[in-house]
């Protein structure tokens, strides 16, 4: 069986002072050949993928937590 795992993280770059979406994945092909895990960084303002509808609320919570 092929197994595909994908993760999306809302991240904050403290040096640049900006949010971004980090997409990480690990996919295993059915024939046993493994595609190495990899990742891509995406602009948070244009992200329309997994969890996009939760970004505004998550950003607000993270900033509130950072300021307490």
C-alpha positions in Angstrom: 0.0 0.0 0.0 1.1 3.5 -0.7 1.3 5.8 2.3 1.2 9.6 2.1 1.5 11.9 5.0 1.3 15.7 4.8 1.5 18.3 7.5 0.8 22.0 7.4 2.2 24.4 10.0 1.5 28.0 10.7 5.0 29.4 11.5 6.4 32.8 12.5 9.8 34.0 11.4 11.0 36.1 14.4 13.8 37.8 12.3 11.5 38.8 9.4 8.5 39.3 11.8 6.1 37.5 9.4 3.9 34.4 9.3 4.2 31.7 6.7 2.8 28.2 6.1 5.2 25.3 6.1 4.0 22.2 4.1 5.9 19.1 5.0 5.3 15.7 3.4 6.5 12.1 3.4 5.2 9.9 0.6 5.9 6.2 0.1 5.2 4.7 -3.3 3.3 1.4 -3.7 6.3 -0.4 -5.2 8.4 0.3 -2.1 10.4 3.1 -3.6 10.4 5.9 -1.1 10.2 9.6 -2.0 12.2 11.5 0.5 10.4 13.7 2.9 10.4 17.3 1.8 9.0 20.7 2.6 7.9 24.0 1.0 7.4 27.4 2.5 4.3 29.3 1.4 3.1 32.9 1.8 0.4 33.0 4.5 -1.6 35.7 2.7 -2.1 33.7 -0.5 -2.4 30.2 1.1 -5.6 28.5 0.0 -4.7 24.9 1.0 -5.3 22.9 4.2 -6.4 25.0 7.1 -6.6 28.3 5.3 -9.9 29.2 6.9 -8.2 29.0 10.4 -5.2 31.1 9.7 -6.6 34.5 10.9 -7.8 33.0 14.2 -4.5 31.1 14.7 -2.4 34.2 14.1 -4.5 36.2 16.6 -4.1 33.5 19.3 -0.3 33.2 18.7 0.2 36.9 19.0 -1.9 37.1 22.1 0.1 34.2 23.7 3.4 35.9 22.7 2.4 39.1 24.4 1.4 37.6 27.7 
